[in-house]
Amino acid sequence: MLFLFYPRGRFAQLEDGSWYVKTRALGFQPYFDNGFPHGVDQWISGAATGWATMALTLASTTPGPAAASAGVQ
């Protein structure tokens, strides 16, 4: 399913390398800054950046011999 999201999603990456996602969480959690950009939206944006990194890595690499022997295509 990566092919459904990758072409459109690759343009959403910001100049600093992060991916911004607006939070949908209710405001009952106390806010504290962990150093990731995007202020109150930093937790979901951090997760989105991690998922995007994994997806882009999979999309940009070819399987090696170990992956081929494991049945990965």
C-alpha distances in whole Angstrom, upper triangle without the diagonal:
4,5,6,7,9,12,13,13,15,18,18,19,23,26,26,23,22,19,21,20,23,24,24,26,30,32,34,33,35,34,35,33,32,32,28,28,28,30,30,26,26,24,21,21,22,19,16,18,17,13,13,15,13,10,13,15,12,11,15,16,17,17,21,24,23,19,20,23,20,18,15,14
4,5,6,6,9,11,10,11,15,15,16,20,22,23,19,19,16,19,18,21,23,24,26,29,32,34,32,34,33,33,31,29,29,25,25,25,28,28,24,24,23,20,19,19,17,14,15,15,11,10,12,11,7,9,11,9,8,12,13,15,16,19,22,22,18,20,22,20,19,15,14
4,6,5,7,9,10,11,14,15,17,20,23,24,21,20,18,20,20,23,25,26,28,32,34,36,35,37,35,36,34,32,32,28,27,27,30,30,26,26,25,22,21,22,20,17,18,18,14,13,15,14,10,11,13,11,9,12,14,15,17,21,23,23,20,21,24,22,20,17,15
4,6,7,8,9,11,14,14,16,20,23,24,21,20,17,19,18,21,23,23,26,29,32,34,33,36,34,34,33,32,31,27,27,26,29,28,25,25,24,21,20,22,19,16,18,18,15,13,16,15,11,13,16,14,12,15,18,19,20,24,27,27,23,24,27,25,23,20,18
4,6,6,6,8,11,11,13,16,20,21,18,17,14,15,15,18,20,21,23,27,29,32,30,32,30,31,29,28,28,24,23,22,25,25,21,21,21,18,17,18,16,13,14,15,12,10,13,13,9,10,14,13,11,14,17,19,21,24,27,27,23,25,28,26,24,21,19
4,6,5,6,9,10,11,15,17,19,15,15,13,15,16,19,21,23,25,29,31,33,32,34,31,31,29,28,27,23,22,22,26,26,22,22,22,19,17,18,16,13,13,14,11,9,11,11,8,8,11,11,8,11,14,16,18,22,25,25,22,23,26,25,23,20,18
4,6,6,8,10,12,15,18,20,17,17,15,17,17,21,23,25,28,31,33,36,34,36,33,34,32,30,29,25,24,24,27,28,24,24,24,21,19,21,19,16,16,17,15,12,14,15,11,10,14,14,10,12,16,18,20,24,27,28,24,26,29,28,26,22,20
4,6,6,8,11,14,17,19,16,16,13,14,15,18,20,22,25,28,30,33,32,33,31,32,30,29,27,24,22,21,25,25,21,22,22,19,17,19,18,15,15,17,15,12,15,16,13,12,16,16,13,15,19,21,24,27,30,31,27,29,32,30,29,25,23
4,5,5,8,11,14,16,13,12,9,11,12,15,18,19,22,26,27,30,29,30,28,28,26,25,24,20,19,18,21,22,18,18,19,16,14,15,15,11,11,13,11,8,11,13,10,10,14,14,12,14,18,20,23,26,29,29,26,28,31,29,28,24,23
4,5,6,10,12,14,11,11,10,12,14,17,20,22,25,28,30,32,31,32,29,29,26,25,23,20,18,18,22,23,20,19,20,17,15,16,16,12,11,13,12,8,10,12,10,8,12,13,11,12,16,19,21,24,28,28,25,27,30,29,28,24,22
4,6,8,10,13,11,12,10,12,13,16,20,22,25,28,29,32,31,32,29,29,26,25,24,20,18,18,21,22,19,19,21,18,15,17,17,14,13,16,15,11,13,16,14,12,15,17,15,15,19,22,25,28,32,32,29,31,34,33,31,28,26
4,6,10,12,10,9,6,8,10,13,16,18,21,24,25,28,27,28,25,25,23,22,21,17,15,14,18,19,15,16,17,15,12,14,14,11,10,14,13,10,12,15,13,12,16,18,16,17,21,24,26,29,33,32,30,32,35,33,32,28,27
4,7,8,6,6,5,8,11,14,17,20,22,25,26,29,27,27,24,24,21,20,18,14,13,13,17,18,15,14,16,14,11,12,13,10,8,12,12,9,10,14,13,11,14,16,15,16,19,22,25,27,31,31,28,31,34,32,32,28,27
4,5,5,6,6,8,11,14,17,20,22,25,25,28,26,26,23,22,19,19,16,13,11,11,15,17,14,14,16,15,11,13,15,12,10,14,15,12,13,16,16,14,17,20,19,19,22,26,28,30,34,34,31,34,37,35,35,31,30
4,5,7,9,11,15,17,20,24,26,28,28,31,29,28,25,24,20,20,17,14,12,13,16,19,17,16,18,18,14,15,17,15,13,16,17,14,14,18,18,16,18,21,20,19,22,26,29,31,34,34,32,35,38,37,36,33,32
4,6,9,11,14,17,19,23,24,27,26,29,27,26,22,21,17,16,13,11,9,11,14,17,15,13,16,16,12,12,15,14,11,14,16,14,13,17,18,16,18,21,21,20,23,26,28,30,34,33,32,35,37,36,36,32,32
4,7,10,13,16,19,22,23,27,27,29,26,26,23,22,18,17,14,11,10,12,16,18,15,13,15,15,11,11,13,11,8,11,13,10,10,13,14,12,14,17,17,16,19,23,25,27,30,30,28,31,34,32,32,29,28
4,6,10,13,15,18,20,23,23,25,23,23,20,19,16,14,12,9,8,9,13,15,12,10,12,11,7,7,10,8,6,9,11,9,9,13,14,13,15,18,18,18,21,24,26,28,32,31,29,32,34,32,32,29,29
4,7,10,12,16,17,21,21,24,22,23,20,19,17,16,15,11,9,9,13,14,11,10,11,9,6,8,9,6,5,9,10,8,10,13,13,12,15,17,17,18,21,24,26,29,32,31,29,31,34,32,32,28,28
4,7,9,13,15,18,18,21,20,20,17,18,16,15,14,11,9,7,10,11,8,8,10,8,5,8,10,8,8,12,12,11,13,16,16,16,19,21,20,22,24,28,30,32,36,35,32,35,37,35,35,31,31
4,6,9,12,15,16,19,18,19,16,17,16,16,16,12,11,9,11,10,7,8,9,6,5,9,9,7,9,12,12,12,14,17,16,17,20,21,21,23,26,29,30,33,36,35,32,35,37,35,34,31,31
4,7,9,12,13,16,15,17,15,16,16,16,17,14,12,9,10,9,6,9,10,7,7,11,12,10,13,15,15,15,18,20,20,21,24,25,25,27,29,33,34,37,40,38,36,38,41,38,38,34,34
4,6,9,10,13,12,14,12,15,15,15,17,14,13,10,10,8,5,8,8,6,8,11,11,11,14,16,16,17,19,21,21,22,25,26,26,28,31,34,35,37,40,39,36,39,41,38,38,35,35
4,7,9,12,12,15,14,17,18,18,20,18,17,14,14,11,9,12,11,9,11,14,14,13,17,18,18,19,22,23,23,25,27,28,28,31,33,36,36,39,42,40,37,40,42,39,38,35,36
4,6,8,9,12,12,15,16,17,19,17,17,15,14,10,9,12,10,9,12,14,14,15,18,19,19,21,23,24,24,26,29,29,30,32,34,37,38,40,43,41,38,41,43,40,39,37,37
4,6,7,11,11,15,17,19,21,20,19,17,15,11,12,14,13,13,16,18,17,18,21,22,23,24,27,28,28,30,32,33,34,36,38,41,41,44,47,45,42,45,46,43,43,40,41
4,6,8,9,12,15,17,19,19,18,16,13,10,11,14,13,14,16,18,18,20,22,23,24,26,28,29,30,32,34,35,36,38,40,43,43,46,48,46,44,47,48,45,45,42,43
4,6,9,12,16,17,20,20,21,18,16,12,14,16,14,16,18,20,20,22,24,25,26,28,30,31,32,34,35,36,38,40,41,44,44,47,49,47,45,48,49,46,46,43,44
4,6,9,12,14,17,17,18,16,14,10,12,13,12,13,16,17,17,19,21,22,23,25,27,28,29,31,33,34,35,37,39,42,42,44,47,44,42,45,46,43,44,41,42
4,7,10,12,15,16,17,16,13,10,13,13,12,15,17,17,19,21,22,23,25,27,28,29,31,32,34,35,37,38,40,43,43,45,48,45,44,47,48,45,46,43,44
4,7,9,12,13,14,12,9,7,10,10,10,13,15,15,17,19,20,21,23,24,25,27,29,30,31,33,35,36,38,41,41,43,46,44,42,46,47,44,45,42,43
4,6,9,11,12,12,9,8,11,10,10,14,15,14,16,19,19,20,23,24,25,26,28,29,30,33,34,35,37,40,40,42,45,43,41,45,46,43,44,41,42
4,6,7,9,10,7,8,10,8,10,13,13,12,15,17,17,18,21,22,22,24,26,27,28,31,32,32,34,38,38,40,43,41,39,43,44,42,43,40,41
4,6,9,10,9,10,11,8,9,12,12,10,13,16,15,15,19,20,20,22,24,25,25,28,29,30,31,35,35,37,40,37,36,40,41,39,40,37,38
4,6,9,9,11,12,8,10,13,12,10,14,16,14,15,19,19,19,21,24,23,24,27,28,28,30,34,35,36,39,37,36,39,41,39,40,37,38
4,7,8,10,9,6,8,10,8,7,11,12,10,12,15,16,15,18,20,20,21,24,25,25,27,31,32,33,37,35,33,37,39,36,37,34,35
4,6,9,8,6,9,11,8,8,12,12,11,14,16,16,16,19,21,20,22,25,25,26,28,32,33,35,38,37,35,38,40,38,39,35,36
4,6,5,5,9,10,7,9,12,12,12,15,17,16,18,20,21,21,23,26,26,27,29,33,34,37,40,39,37,40,42,40,40,36,36
4,5,5,9,11,10,11,14,15,15,17,19,19,21,23,24,25,26,29,29,30,33,36,37,39,43,41,39,42,44,42,42,39,39
4,6,8,9,10,11,13,14,15,17,19,20,21,24,25,25,27,29,30,31,34,37,38,40,43,42,39,43,44,42,42,39,39
4,6,6,6,9,10,11,12,14,16,16,18,20,21,22,24,26,26,28,30,34,35,37,40,38,36,39,41,39,39,35,36
4,6,5,6,9,10,10,12,14,15,16,18,20,20,22,24,25,26,28,32,33,35,38,36,34,37,39,37,37,34,34
4,5,5,6,9,10,11,13,14,16,17,19,20,21,23,25,26,28,31,31,33,36,34,32,36,37,34,35,32,33
4,5,5,6,9,10,11,12,14,16,16,18,20,21,22,24,26,29,30,32,35,33,31,34,36,33,33,30,31
4,5,5,6,9,10,10,12,14,15,16,18,20,21,22,24,27,29,31,34,33,30,33,35,33,33,30,30
4,5,5,6,9,10,11,13,14,15,17,19,20,21,23,26,27,29,32,30,28,32,33,31,31,28,29
4,5,5,6,9,10,11,12,14,15,17,18,20,22,25,25,27,30,28,26,29,31,28,29,25,26
4,5,5,6,8,10,10,12,14,15,16,18,20,23,24,27,30,28,26,29,31,28,28,25,25
4,6,5,6,9,10,10,12,14,15,16,18,22,23,25,28,27,25,28,30,28,28,25,25
4,5,5,6,9,10,11,13,14,15,17,20,21,23,26,24,22,25,27,25,25,22,23
4,5,5,6,9,10,11,12,14,16,19,19,22,25,23,21,24,26,23,23,20,20
4,5,5,6,8,10,10,12,14,17,19,21,25,24,21,24,26,24,24,20,20
4,6,5,6,9,10,10,12,16,17,19,23,22,19,22,25,23,23,19,20
4,6,5,6,9,10,11,14,14,17,20,19,16,19,21,19,20,16,17
4,5,5,6,9,10,13,14,17,20,19,17,19,22,20,19,15,15
4,5,5,6,9,12,14,17,20,20,17,20,23,21,21,17,16
4,5,5,6,10,11,14,17,17,14,17,20,19,19,15,15
4,6,6,8,9,12,15,15,12,14,17,16,15,12,11
4,6,8,10,14,17,17,14,16,19,18,17,13,12
4,7,10,13,16,17,15,16,20,19,19,15,14
4,7,9,13,13,11,13,16,16,16,12,11
4,6,10,11,9,10,14,14,13,10,9
4,7,8,5,6,10,10,10,7,7
4,6,5,6,9,10,11,9,10
4,5,5,6,9,10,10,11
4,5,5,6,9,9,11
4,5,5,6,5,8
4,5,5,5,7
4,5,7,10
4,6,9
4,6
4
